[in-house]
Amino acid sequence: MSAKRSPGREPAGTEPPKRLTLSEIARAQLAALERVPREHSTVGLSRNARGVTQIEVSVRTGDEGVDTLADALELARKLYDELRKAYPVEAPE
């Protein structure tokens, strides 16, 4: 016959799970946020159905040397212009 247990009681020899304090929860949340990678600048290249290279440039402020929106715009234009030279759009035949 199996032993009956009272509701809410753990079997003998086991401890109930420890409840976290509010400060422990807050610390865990802050640690998790610090592990999340922040967004960064990217360059994307893809080809459409016609074989034309499509360019996507995303420059974020906060990256090294990019402190203002004007800096981000300048770098994005520079990268885009360089990529347009490397992947020119060919005239249709």
DAPE-V428503 format. One record per residue. NEAR is the number of other C-alpha atoms within 12 Angstrom. Layout:
NEAR  NEAR
This chain:
3  4  7  10  10  9  7  8  13  13  13  11  7  9  11  11  8  8  10  11  10  10  11  13  13  13  14  15  14  13  12  12  12  11  10  10  8  12  12  16  22  18  20  16  19  15  14  11  8  13  15  17  20  21  26  20  26  24  30  25  22  16  19  14  16  19  16  16  17  15  19  25  20  21  27  25  20  17  23  25  17  16  21  20  14  15  18  16  17  13  8  7  4
